[in-house]
Amino acid sequence: MWFQVWGANTNVGKTIISAGIISQLVKRAAPCLYLKPVQTGYPPDDDASFVLRHCKQLWKGDAAELDRRLMCKKLFVFEQPLSAEEAAKRQGRHVSDQQVLQAISGELKNCARQSSSSNVVVETAGGVLSPFPSGTSQADGYRPLRLPVVLVGDGALGGISTTMTCYESMLLRGYDVPIIVGIDQGYPNAEAWNKATMMNNQQESPLIVTLPLLPPKDIPLFSWYAMPQVEEAFQSIVKRLDAYFHERVKKWEEMEKTAPQLFWWPFTQHKSNLHPVIVDSAFGDNYRVAAQKKENSLAVDTCVFHHEDSTWYLWDAFDGVASWWTQGVGHANVELTKSMTKAAGRYGHVIFPQVIHQPAYELSKELIETVGYPWAKRAYYSDDGSTAIEIAIKMALRLYATRHGSSSKQPPQVLSFYGSYHGDTLGAMDCCPKGDFNELQSPWFEPKGVFIEAPRIGMQNKRWILDRSSCKEWFPSDRHWKPDDYRWDSWEEIADGKRDDSTLGNVYREYANKVLDENNIATLIIEPLIQGAGGMRLIDPCFQRILVEEAKRRRIPVIFDEVFCGIWRLGVLSSTEVLHTYPDIAAYAKLLTGGLLPMAVTLTTEEVFDAFKADKKKFALLHGHSYTAYPVGCQVALESLAYYRKSPHWKGNEMSAFWNMDKVKELSALSNVDMVSCLGTVLAIQLKSPQQQPQGYHAVITQEFLNSLLAQGVYTRPLGNVVYLMCSPCTPTEVCDQLLDKLLDQLGQMRDRLLVTQDDVAIP
């Protein structure tokens, strides 16, 4: 078992507790590692030597056998007896958080290789919120490991408050704290800890262990360790740790067996062969995945758990789907969590009609001055992307009626694209053509639109091309087409507004005018630049820009569905910065709150707002949600929008490249790859589908390929024959490079064994 010893303060006895626990663990045959990642005040303070010395004194067997079983190590040592940050600064050393974690992971991996039943004790330095050498608090710095915690409480006067503050700080960050242990200093602190933790309903109450008062410093500790009540206390700690790990494995086993009988998973055909993945926790860009057997060629660090006859492995897998495209600042981001808890403590929730609260006020100003600048003037809040679109449709139809009246005998229609997806509520579905997501919802579902093909852009054999197969009728034979009319060397060429007057741009304009003139279009709704659920299809920005401008020339309201693509998903705050044209209405969700809470907003112009002004209430926008402008969600959204500006990619009005284009070009040239799309945080690979196999969304990628990626530490959930990876706007470039290397390796190895023939719609 692997766990971590933390202290409520410095000098509360962490190392004494560690030595006592290890003295019990080494009685087992399995190897045991004591690890002190950061040691200050060295060499007078040497906790690894302390643990080794006292364990040798307590060991009653052969000394050589103890040497085989126990190893005590320190990783980063500093001379000054100060906080790690100050000690590192005075010593002129820079040690990053990543260096500390990589060093620990290397030791853990070695332990796992030596024995699947190894024991590891990692001891922190100072208190829970004491800093790493970099200045990051330990509670945040060690969080990617999420090792279970033995918290050493402060038994002195005032120790109730410090210990409970540390305990709650750890729970706030998602740690498990099965044990609190303290050294008796004559105060009833343990009774208070027990009472306080019994009130916590979020997890099983920790075991509270009290040890006798330590002898004076000039008396060796051996006699104290030898006291029966001390030995019994450490035995109880080890017993509780054993129980914790066994209970954890039993819960995984129970969930794996029972959850498929309880859940109705969305977008999943439950009659197919289900391969559920247990996500034990998540942090940063990664899921912490639990699996009962070791996957082949597992190339990542693993924690090993035993229970009876089963062995479980726990390892990190990159969240390649950004948790259904919501993940923006990393899972379990502590800054967002703190902003959420503060707003929850201040407000909970309050009704919004004719109410002003600060989070909604500040967020509305922020959105209108940034995401919606310069066109948006009003913010209307709702719960999720689909409802934000429902609201946008109501707004657009009212605006159209205000502009044009309602004298037309033809029912007004929405203009949208084939392959579009705007949500699963009926109004949003009616704006989409019949397809996999909605055709079985008839007779309630009734498409109320005109649907056209959108010209698709992608990379083939290392060069950007227009996929002419998606719009053959636009390439009349009487025109003379040159390859440079539909081939480009860079995305910058594709996005260049000068293309509007090109040969292809003129074809687009002719087609847009034809569609708009021949139909009673009341609203144009588009997913700017990328159709997400439609297969991550990259749409020619020249076509979308021309279509929007032609619609606006006819005073047809325009909706941008930026639920998926907005707020840095495509490397810009809004697609308007690429299209260089503005909507009347736009919907945002997903990245709005960084992936922490569900919330959406529909931004509009003042003209849209004015269309609902009247003397009677019935003409108002009578649409609302109980949690409209949820104060907690508004506060988290504010924190998220600010946090994106801390991204290593942030460059003001855009973000630097996430994906290495040389490696993307390599992907596009693989024999089993048809086309690659790459924009902002999105990388999508369309695999070749032989004619006899299902095409598009109904094509099914082999579980073998998905398992091989998961074994390499990459979780993905394809869209038919499209494998995509989505990083967050804050993912470092080096992580994206590692992902590209793994994709190139696995696609190269699998060759033609990527697709299977059964029709299994278990995605996205």
C-alpha positions in Angstrom: 0.0 0.0 0.0 1.1 3.5 -0.8 0.2 6.5 1.4 1.4 9.9 2.5 2.1 11.3 6.0 1.2 15.0 6.4 1.4 17.3 9.4 -0.9 20.0 10.7 2.2 22.0 11.4 6.0 21.7 11.6 7.3 19.8 14.7 4.2 17.8 15.3 6.0 14.4 15.0 5.5 13.4 11.3 8.8 11.5 11.1 8.2 9.8 14.5 4.8 8.6 13.2 6.3 7.5 9.9 9.0 5.4 11.7 6.4 3.8 14.0 4.2 2.8 11.0 7.2 1.5 9.0 8.4 -0.5 12.0 5.1 -2.5 11.6 5.1 -2.6 7.8 8.6 -4.2 7.6 7.4 -7.2 9.5 5.7 -8.2 6.3 7.8 -9.8 3.6 7.1 -7.1 1.0 9.6 -4.4 0.4 9.0 -1.0 2.0 10.2 2.4 0.9 10.3 5.6 3.1 10.5 8.6 0.8 11.2 12.2 1.9 10.9 14.2 -1.3 11.9 17.5 0.2 14.3 17.8 3.2 15.3 21.1 4.7 17.8 21.8 7.5 20.1 19.1 6.1 22.3 17.5 7.4 21.4 18.1 11.1 17.8 17.2 10.1 17.8 14.0 8.2 14.4 12.3 8.4 15.3 9.3 6.2 18.2 8.5 8.6 16.0 8.9 11.6 13.5 6.4 10.2 16.1 3.9 9.2 17.9 4.2 12.6 14.8 3.7 14.7 13.4 0.9 12.5 16.7 -0.9 12.9 16.4 -0.5 16.7 12.9 -1.9 16.6 13.7 -4.8 14.3 14.0 -8.1 16.0 15.2 -10.2 13.1 18.2 -10.6 10.9 19.8 -7.2 10.0 20.5 -8.3 6.4 16.8 -9.2 6.0 15.8 -5.7 7.1 18.2 -4.2 4.6 16.5 -6.2 1.9 13.0 -5.1 3.0 13.5 -1.4 3.9 14.9 1.5 1.9 14.9 5.1 3.1 15.5 7.9 0.6 15.4 11.7 0.4 15.2 13.3 -3.0 15.8 17.1 -2.8 17.8 18.4 0.1 18.4 22.0 1.3 20.7 23.2 4.0 18.7 26.0 5.7 16.1 24.9 8.3 13.4 27.0 6.6 10.4 26.5 4.4 11.4 24.6 1.2 10.7 27.7 -0.9 13.0 30.0 1.2 15.7 27.3 1.6 15.8 26.7 -2.1 16.0 30.4 -2.8 18.9 31.0 -0.4 20.7 28.0 -1.9 20.2 29.4 -5.4 18.4 26.3 -6.6 15.3 26.1 -8.7 13.3 22.9 -8.4 10.0 22.8 -10.3 6.9 20.9 -9.1 7.2 18.7 -12.1 10.8 17.7 -11.1 9.6 16.7 -7.6 6.7 14.7 -9.0 8.8 13.0 -11.7 11.3 12.0 -9.1 8.6 10.5 -6.8 7.0 8.7 -9.8 10.3 7.2 -10.7 10.7 5.7 -7.2 7.1 4.5 -7.2 7.5 2.8 -10.6 10.7 1.0 -9.3 8.7 -0.2 -6.3 5.9 -1.5 -8.5 8.5 -3.4 -10.6 10.1 -4.9 -7.5 6.9 -6.2 -6.0 3.2 -5.7 -6.6 2.7 -5.8 -2.8 5.3 -3.1 -2.0 4.6 -0.5 0.7 5.5 3.2 0.2 5.4 5.9 2.8 5.9 9.5 1.4 6.4 12.1 4.1 5.8 15.8 3.5 7.7 18.7 5.0 6.2 21.3 7.4 2.4 21.8 7.4 -0.3 20.9 4.8 -0.1 24.3 3.1 3.7 24.8 3.5 5.4 25.4 0.2 7.2 23.3 -2.3 10.6 24.6 -3.4 8.7 26.4 -6.2 6.3 28.1 -3.8 3.3 26.0 -4.7 1.6 24.7 -1.6 2.3 21.0 -0.8 -1.4 20.3 -0.8 -1.6 21.4 -4.4 1.9 20.2 -5.5 1.3 16.6 -4.4 -2.3 16.5 -5.6 -1.6 14.6 -8.9 -0.5 11.6 -6.8 -3.6 11.7 -4.5 -2.1 9.3 -2.1 -4.3 8.5 1.0 -3.4 10.6 4.0 -2.2 9.9 7.5 -2.6 13.4 9.0 -0.5 14.0 12.1 -2.5 16.5 14.2 -1.2 19.1 16.5 -1.7 18.1 20.1 -0.7 21.5 21.6 -2.9 24.3 22.7 -4.6 25.7 19.5 -4.1 22.4 17.8 -7.8 21.8 17.3 -8.1 24.7 14.9 -4.9 24.0 13.0 -5.6 20.3 12.6 -9.2 20.8 11.4 -8.1 23.5 9.1 -5.6 21.2 7.5 -8.1 18.3 7.4 -10.7 20.5 5.6 -8.0 21.8 3.2 -7.2 18.2 2.2 -10.9 17.3 1.7 -11.3 20.5 -0.4 -8.6 19.2 -2.7 -10.1 15.7 -3.0 -7.7 13.7 -0.7 -8.9 10.7 1.3 -7.9 11.1 5.0 -8.6 7.7 6.7 -6.4 8.5 9.8 -5.7 11.4 12.1 -3.0 10.7 14.7 -1.7 13.0 17.4 0.7 12.9 20.3 -1.0 13.7 23.6 0.2 17.0 25.2 -2.4 17.1 27.9 -5.3 18.7 25.9 -8.5 17.0 24.7 -7.7 17.8 21.1 -8.4 14.3 19.9 -12.0 14.4 21.3 -12.6 17.7 19.4 -11.2 16.2 16.2 -13.4 13.2 16.5 -16.5 15.4 17.1 -15.7 17.6 14.1 -15.0 14.8 11.7 -18.1 12.9 12.8 -20.1 15.9 11.4 -18.6 15.4 7.9 -21.0 13.5 5.8 -18.8 13.4 2.7 -16.7 10.4 3.6 -16.3 7.8 6.4 -15.0 9.4 9.5 -11.2 9.0 10.0 -9.8 6.8 12.7 -8.5 9.1 15.5 -5.4 7.7 17.2 -3.7 9.3 20.3 -0.2 8.4 21.3 1.4 9.0 24.7 3.4 12.1 25.5 7.0 11.8 24.1 9.9 11.6 26.5 12.2 14.6 27.0 14.5 15.2 24.0 17.6 13.9 25.9 16.0 10.5 26.3 16.1 8.0 23.4 12.8 7.2 21.8 13.4 3.5 21.7 11.7 3.0 25.1 8.7 5.0 24.0 8.3 3.0 20.8 8.5 -0.2 23.0 5.6 0.8 25.2 2.6 -1.6 24.6 0.1 1.2 24.0 2.4 2.8 21.4 2.9 -0.5 19.6 -0.8 -1.2 19.7 -1.5 2.3 18.3 0.7 1.8 15.3 -0.8 -1.7 14.8 -4.2 0.0 14.7 -3.0 2.5 12.1 -1.7 -0.2 9.9 -4.9 -2.2 10.3 -6.9 0.8 9.3 -4.8 1.4 6.3 -5.2 -2.2 5.3 -8.9 -1.9 5.6 -8.9 1.3 3.6 -7.2 -0.2 0.7 -9.3 -3.4 0.8 -12.5 -1.3 0.9 -11.3 0.8 -2.0 -10.7 -2.3 -4.2 -14.0 -3.9 -3.0 -15.8 -0.7 -4.1 -14.2 -0.8 -7.6 -15.2 -4.5 -7.9 -18.7 -3.6 -6.8 -19.0 -0.7 -9.2 -17.6 -2.6 -12.1 -20.2 -5.4 -11.6 -23.2 -3.3 -10.5 -23.0 0.1 -12.3 -23.9 -1.3 -15.8 -27.2 -2.5 -14.1 -27.9 0.9 -12.7 -26.7 3.4 -15.2 -28.3 4.5 -18.5 -25.3 5.9 -20.2 -25.9 8.6 -22.8 -25.0 8.0 -26.5 -24.4 4.3 -25.6 -25.9 1.2 -27.1 -26.2 -1.0 -24.1 -26.8 -4.1 -26.2 -23.2 -3.9 -27.4 -20.1 -5.1 -25.7 -19.6 -2.5 -23.0 -16.1 -1.6 -21.8 -16.7 0.8 -19.0 -13.7 2.7 -17.5 -13.6 3.4 -13.8 -12.3 6.9 -13.1 -11.2 6.9 -9.5 -10.3 10.6 -9.6 -9.1 13.3 -11.9 -6.6 16.1 -11.8 -5.2 18.5 -14.3 -5.5 16.9 -17.8 -5.6 13.4 -16.5 -8.1 10.8 -15.3 -6.9 8.4 -12.6 -8.1 5.1 -14.1 -8.6 1.8 -12.1 -8.5 -1.5 -14.0 -8.6 -5.1 -12.6 -5.9 -6.5 -14.8 -2.7 -4.9 -16.2 -3.1 -3.9 -19.8 -0.5 -5.1 -22.3 2.6 -2.9 -22.6 1.4 -0.6 -19.9 3.8 2.3 -20.3 2.7 4.5 -17.4 3.4 4.6 -13.6 1.0 2.4 -11.7 -0.2 2.0 -8.2 -1.0 -1.6 -7.3 -3.8 -2.8 -5.0 -4.7 -6.2 -3.7 -7.8 -7.7 -2.3 -8.2 -11.4 -1.9 -7.5 -13.0 -5.3 -7.8 -9.8 -7.4 -5.1 -7.3 -8.4 -6.0 -3.8 -9.5 -3.9 -1.2 -11.2 -4.3 2.6 -10.9 -2.7 4.9 -13.5 -3.0 8.3 -15.2 -4.7 8.6 -18.6 -4.9 11.8 -20.5 -8.5 13.0 -20.8 -8.5 13.1 -24.6 -12.1 14.1 -24.9 -11.8 17.0 -22.4 -14.7 15.4 -20.5 -17.2 15.9 -23.3 -15.5 19.2 -24.3 -16.0 20.9 -21.0 -12.5 20.7 -19.6 -10.7 24.1 -19.7 -8.4 24.6 -16.7 -7.7 21.1 -15.6 -9.7 18.7 -13.4 -10.1 19.6 -9.7 -8.5 23.0 -10.2 -8.1 24.4 -6.7 -8.6 28.0 -7.7 -12.0 27.2 -9.2 -12.9 25.0 -6.2 -12.1 27.8 -3.8 -14.1 30.3 -5.8 -17.0 27.9 -5.8 -17.0 27.2 -2.1 -16.7 30.9 -1.3 -19.7 31.8 -3.5 -21.7 28.8 -2.1 -20.9 30.0 1.4 -21.9 33.5 0.6 -25.1 32.9 -1.5 -26.0 29.3 -2.1 -28.6 30.2 -4.8 -30.9 33.2 -5.1 -33.7 33.9 -7.5 -32.7 36.0 -10.5 -35.6 38.0 -12.0 -35.2 41.6 -11.0 -32.4 40.6 -8.6 -28.8 41.8 -8.7 -25.9 39.9 -7.2 -22.3 40.6 -7.7 -21.1 37.4 -9.4 -23.8 37.8 -12.2 -23.0 41.5 -12.5 -19.3 41.0 -12.8 -19.6 38.1 -15.2 -22.0 39.9 -17.5 -19.6 42.8 -17.7 -16.7 40.5 -18.4 -18.5 38.5 -21.1 -19.8 41.6 -22.9 -16.4 43.3 -22.8 -14.4 40.2 -23.9 -16.2 37.2 -25.5 -19.0 39.3 -27.0 -16.9 42.4 -27.9 -17.8 44.6 -29.7 -21.3 43.4 -30.8 -23.0 41.9 -27.7 -24.8 44.1 -25.2 -27.0 41.7 -23.1 -26.4 38.4 -21.3 -29.2 35.8 -20.7 -28.3 32.9 -18.4 -29.5 29.3 -18.5 -28.4 25.8 -17.5 -26.6 24.2 -20.5 -25.8 24.5 -24.2 -29.0 23.0 -25.5 -31.2 25.4 -23.5 -29.0 28.3 -24.5 -29.8 27.4 -28.1 -33.5 27.1 -27.4 -33.4 30.6 -26.0 -31.4 31.9 -29.0 -34.0 30.4 -31.4 -36.8 32.2 -29.6 -34.9 35.4 -29.7 -34.0 35.1 -33.4 -37.6 34.3 -34.5 -38.9 37.3 -32.6 -36.2 39.5 -34.1 -37.1 38.3 -37.6 -40.8 39.0 -37.0 -39.9 42.5 -35.7 -37.8 43.2 -38.7 -40.0 41.7 -41.4 -43.5 41.3 -39.9 -45.4 38.1 -40.1 -47.3 38.5 -43.4 -45.5 35.6 -45.3 -47.8 32.7 -45.9 -44.8 30.3 -45.8 -43.7 29.2 -42.3 -40.4 30.7 -41.4 -37.4 28.3 -41.7 -34.0 28.0 -40.1 -31.0 27.6 -42.3 -28.4 25.1 -41.0 -25.9 22.5 -42.2 -26.0 18.8 -42.7 -24.0 17.2 -39.9 -25.0 20.0 -37.5 -25.8 19.4 -33.8 -27.2 22.0 -31.5 -28.4 19.9 -28.5 -30.9 17.3 -27.5 -33.9 19.4 -26.5 -36.7 19.4 -29.2 -36.3 23.0 -30.3 -32.6 22.6 -30.8 -33.1 19.3 -32.6 -35.6 20.9 -35.0 -32.8 23.1 -36.3 -30.9 20.0 -37.5 -31.5 17.6 -40.3 -32.7 14.1 -39.7 -29.8 11.9 -38.5 -28.5 9.5 -36.0 -29.2 11.9 -33.1 -32.8 12.6 -33.7 -34.5 10.5 -36.4 -36.1 8.1 -33.9 -37.6 11.0 -31.9 -40.4 11.4 -34.5 -43.2 12.4 -34.6 -42.2 15.0 -32.0 -39.0 15.8 -33.8 -39.8 17.8 -36.9 -37.0 19.4 -38.9 -38.0 23.0 -39.5 -35.2 24.1 -41.7 -33.3 24.2 -44.9 -30.2 22.2 -44.7 -27.1 22.5 -46.9 -23.7 20.9 -47.1 -20.9 22.9 -45.7 -17.5 22.7 -47.5 -15.0 20.8 -45.4 -11.3 21.5 -44.9 -8.8 19.0 -43.8 -5.2 17.8 -44.2 -4.2 15.0 -46.5 -0.7 13.9 -47.3 0.8 16.9 -45.5 -1.3 19.6 -47.2 -4.5 21.4 -46.4 -7.3 20.7 -49.0 -10.9 21.4 -49.6 -12.9 18.1 -49.5 -14.7 18.5 -52.8 -16.6 15.2 -52.2 -18.7 17.1 -49.7 -19.9 19.7 -52.2 -19.5 18.3 -55.7 -22.4 20.4 -57.1 -20.4 23.5 -56.4 -17.7 22.7 -58.9 -19.4 23.1 -62.2 -17.6 21.6 -65.2 -17.7 24.8 -67.2 -15.3 26.5 -64.8 -11.5 26.1 -65.0 -10.3 25.0 -61.6 -6.7 25.2 -60.6 -5.2 23.1 -57.7 -4.4 26.3 -55.8 -8.1 27.1 -55.7 -8.6 24.4 -53.2 -5.2 23.6 -51.7 -3.2 25.5 -49.1 0.0 25.2 -47.2 -1.1 26.7 -43.9 -4.2 27.6 -41.8 -3.3 31.3 -42.1 -3.9 31.0 -45.9 -7.3 29.3 -45.3 -8.4 32.0 -42.8 -7.3 34.9 -44.9 -10.3 37.2 -45.6 -8.9 38.0 -49.1 -10.2 34.6 -50.2 -13.8 36.1 -50.2 -13.0 37.5 -53.7 -11.3 34.4 -55.0 -12.8 32.0 -57.6 -13.9 29.7 -54.8 -15.3 32.6 -52.8 -17.4 33.7 -55.7 -18.8 30.2 -56.1 -19.7 30.3 -52.4 -21.5 33.6 -52.8 -23.5 32.4 -55.7 -24.6 29.4 -53.8 -25.4 31.4 -50.6 -27.6 33.8 -52.6 -29.4 31.0 -54.4 -30.3 29.3 -51.1 -31.3 32.5 -49.3 -33.4 33.8 -52.2 -35.3 30.5 -52.9 -36.4 29.9 -49.3 -38.2 31.7 -46.5 -35.2 31.8 -44.1 -36.0 33.4 -40.8 -32.7 32.5 -39.0 -29.3 31.3 -39.9 -27.6 29.1 -37.2 -24.1 27.8 -37.6 -21.4 26.0 -35.5 -18.5 28.3 -36.4 -15.5 26.6 -37.9 -15.9 23.1 -36.4 -18.9 20.8 -36.3 -18.3 19.0 -33.1 -20.7 16.0 -32.8 -20.9 15.9 -36.6 -17.4 14.4 -36.6 -15.1 17.3 -35.7 -15.4 18.5 -39.3 -13.5 21.7 -40.0 -15.6 24.0 -42.2 -14.1 26.5 -44.6 -14.2 29.9 -42.8 -14.5 31.6 -46.2 -17.9 29.9 -46.8 -19.2 30.6 -43.4 -18.2 34.3 -43.5 -19.8 34.8 -46.9 -23.0 33.0 -45.9 -23.3 35.1 -42.7 -22.7 38.4 -44.5 -25.3 37.5 -47.2 -27.8 36.6 -44.5 -27.2 39.9 -42.6 -27.6 41.8 -45.9 -31.1 40.4 -46.0 -31.6 41.3 -42.3 -31.9 37.6 -41.4 -30.9 37.0 -37.7 -27.7 35.0 -37.3 -27.0 32.7 -34.4 -23.5 31.4 -33.6 -23.6 28.2 -31.6 -20.3 28.5 -29.8 -21.3 26.1 -27.0 -18.5 23.8 -28.2 -16.1 26.1 -30.0 -16.2 29.2 -27.9 -14.0 30.6 -25.1 -10.5 29.5 -26.3 -11.5 26.0 -27.6 -10.2 27.0 -31.0 -7.4 29.1 -29.8 -9.4 32.3 -29.7 -12.0 33.7 -27.3 -14.7 33.7 -30.1 -14.8 32.5 -33.7 -15.6 36.1 -34.6 -11.9 36.7 -34.4 -11.3 34.2 -37.2 -14.5 34.9 -39.3 -14.3 38.7 -38.9 -18.1 38.9 -38.8 -20.5 39.1 -36.0 -23.8 37.3 -35.1 -26.9 38.8 -33.6 -27.0 36.1 -31.0 -24.4 33.6 -29.7 -24.6 30.8 -27.2 -21.8 29.7 -24.8 -21.4 26.9 -22.3 -18.9 24.1 -21.7 -15.6 26.1 -21.3 -17.6 28.9 -19.6 -17.0 27.4 -16.2 -13.8 25.6 -17.0 -15.4 22.2 -16.6 -16.5 22.5 -13.0 -20.2 23.4 -13.1 -23.0 23.3 -15.8 -23.9 26.8 -16.9 -24.7 28.6 -20.2 -25.2 32.1 -21.4 -26.8 33.5 -24.6 -25.3 36.9 -25.6 -27.3 39.3 -27.8 -27.3 42.7 -29.4 -29.5 45.5 -28.0 -31.8 45.2 -31.0 -32.6 41.6 -30.0 -33.3 42.8 -26.5 -35.6 45.6 -27.7 -37.7 43.1 -29.8 -39.2 41.9 -26.5 -40.1 45.2 -25.1 -43.8 45.9 -24.9 -46.6 47.1 -22.7 -47.8 43.6 -21.8 -45.8 41.0 -20.0 -46.8 38.2 -22.4 -44.4 39.8 -25.0 -41.4 39.4 -22.7 -39.1 36.5 -23.1 -41.0 34.1 -20.9 -38.2 31.5 -20.5 -36.4 30.7 -17.4 -34.6 28.2 -15.2 -34.6 27.8 -11.4 -30.9 28.1 -11.4 -30.7 31.0 -13.8 -27.5 33.1 -13.1 -26.6 30.6 -10.3 -24.2 32.8 -8.2 -21.8 29.8 -7.7 -21.7 29.2 -11.4 -21.2 32.9 -12.2 -18.3 33.1 -9.7 -16.6 30.0 -11.1 -17.0 31.3 -14.6 -15.3 34.6 -13.6 -12.4 32.6 -12.1 -12.2 30.4 -15.3 -12.1 33.3 -17.6 -9.3 34.8 -15.5 -7.5 31.5 -15.3 -7.3 31.1 -19.1 -5.1 34.2 -19.1 -2.6 32.2 -17.1 -2.3 29.6 -19.9 1.3 29.1 -21.2 -0.3 29.6 -24.7 -2.0 33.0 -24.0 -0.9 35.8 -26.2 -3.6 38.4 -25.6 -6.3 37.9 -28.3 -5.2 34.4 -29.3 -3.3 31.4 -28.0 -0.1 30.0 -29.5 -0.2 26.6 -31.3 -1.0 23.5 -29.2 -0.1 20.8 -31.8 3.2 20.4 -33.6 2.3 20.8 -37.2 5.2 18.7 -38.4 3.8 15.7 -36.5 0.3 16.5 -37.6 1.5 16.3 -41.2 3.0 12.9 -40.4 -0.4 11.8 -39.2 -2.0 13.0 -42.3 0.3 10.9 -44.5 -0.3 7.5 -42.7 -1.8 4.8 -44.9 -4.8 4.3 -42.6 -5.6 8.0 -42.2 -8.1 9.7 -44.6 -7.9 13.2 -43.3 -6.7 15.2 -40.3 -8.3 18.4 -38.9 -6.4 20.5 -36.5 -7.4 23.9 -35.0 -6.8 25.3 -31.5 -7.1 22.6 -28.9 -8.8 20.1 -31.3 -7.0 17.4 -33.2 -9.2 15.0 -35.2 -8.1 12.0 -37.3 -10.6 10.5 -39.8 -9.6 6.8 -40.4 -10.1 5.2 -43.8 -13.3 3.1 -44.0 -13.4 0.4 -46.6 -16.5 0.4 -48.7 -17.9 -2.8 -47.2 -17.7 -1.3 -43.7 -20.0 1.2 -42.0 -19.2 4.8 -42.8 -19.1 7.9 -40.6 -20.8 7.8 -37.2 -21.7 4.1 -37.6 -18.1 3.0 -38.2 -16.7 1.4 -35.1 -13.1 1.6 -34.0 -11.7 -1.6 -32.5 -11.6 -1.9 -28.8 -8.1 -3.3 -29.2 -7.0 0.1 -30.5 -8.8 2.0 -27.8 -7.3 -0.3 -25.1 -3.8 0.2 -26.5 -4.2 3.9 -26.3 -5.5 3.6 -22.7 -2.6 1.4 -21.8 -0.3 4.2 -23.1 -2.1 6.7 -20.8 -4.5 8.2 -23.3 -8.3 8.0 -22.9 -10.4 8.7 -26.0 -13.9 8.1 -27.2 -14.2 8.3 -31.0 -16.9 9.7 -33.1 -17.5 6.9 -35.6 -14.3 6.5 -37.6 -12.9 9.8 -36.2 -10.4 9.6 -33.4 -9.9 12.9 -31.8 -7.9 14.4 -29.0 -8.8 17.6 -27.2 -6.5 19.3 -24.8 -7.5 22.1 -22.5 -6.5 25.7 -23.3 -4.0 25.4 -20.4 -2.3 22.1 -21.5 1.5 22.6 -22.0 2.9 22.0 -25.5 5.1 19.2 -24.3 2.1 17.2 -23.3 0.5 17.7 -26.7 3.8 16.5 -28.3 3.8 13.4 -26.2 0.2 12.7 -27.2 1.0 13.1 -30.9 4.0 10.6 -30.5 1.7 8.0 -28.9 -0.9 8.5 -31.7 1.7 8.1 -34.4 3.1 5.0 -32.7 -0.2 3.3 -32.2 -1.7 4.2 -35.6 1.6 3.0 -37.2 1.5 -0.3 -35.3 -2.2 -1.1 -35.8 -2.2 -0.5 -39.6 -5.4 -2.0 -41.0 -6.9 -3.4 -37.8 -8.5 -0.2 -36.7 -12.2 -0.6 -37.8 -14.7 -3.4 -37.2 -17.8 -4.2 -39.2 -20.6 -4.3 -36.7 -22.9 -1.3 -36.4 -22.4 -0.2 -32.8 -23.5 3.3 -32.0 -21.8 3.6 -28.6 -20.3 7.0 -29.1 -19.4 9.8 -28.7 
